[in-house]
Amino acid sequence: MNNLPTVTKNLLIINVLAFLATILAPRYGFDLTDYLGLHFFKASQFNLVQLVTYMFMHANFTHLFFNMFAVWMFGRILEHVWGEKRFLFYYLACGIGAGLIQELVQYIQWVTDLSAYQSVNLGYTVIPMSEYLNMMNTVGASGAVYGILLGFGMYFPNQEMYVFPLPFAIKAKYFVIIYALLEIVLGATANDHIAHYAHLGGMIFGFIIIMYWRHKRPKNGFYDFR
């Protein structure tokens, strides 16, 4: 851990501590996911600060592990390239952007499928719409992580990577493209309670930020990302 750059190391620590807190908090009558997860903006439990806090909450250990593995594997490289401040800004901006896309997707769902109803039949029970809206709660650093993957793919496009279960190396740029296409397909077809469009949102905001930085690069070609 001592060899990790500052922001990457602190992100790992904060996410792990937050996960432990979500396990311990119910013993004291608190559900941190309810407070800090990102609720739909029309829900009574929505709070603007959740656009930041949600990315430090995780549903389970597997969710946490794979997100933090990606932060460790790719985030530390981008932090060395950009420096602490730019990397932290990029990470948070991608996470917030992913949250905004998720809110937009949920709003479209509400307008097209839910707004005309006063309650929702979940099969085993009927609950009021106000209660159902509070159940639309998003957690995880995946949006920020997908932004990191996009950033790595744009700055090291020809870096070869081994990705399970593929038995051969794949260049980073193709890895990112495949992941983006997969999220588009899953977002349109899957009913797995995973925020696929939020993942795409992290990539979209990451792409916009990187292109802006490149556009602002000095004419001499040298750019100090710090």
Secondary structure, 3 states (H helix, E strand, C coil): CCCCCHHHHHHHHHHHHHHHHHHHHHHHCCCHHHHHCEECCCCCCCCCCHHHHHHHCCCCHHHHHHHHHHHHHHHHHHHHHHCHHHHHHHHHHHHHHHHHHHHHHHHHHHHHHHCCCCEEECCCCEEEHHHHHHHCEECCCHHHHHHHHHHHHHHCCCCEEECCCCCCEEEHHHHHHHHHHHHHHHHHHCCCCCCHHHHHHHHHHHHHHHHHHHHCCCCCCCCCCC
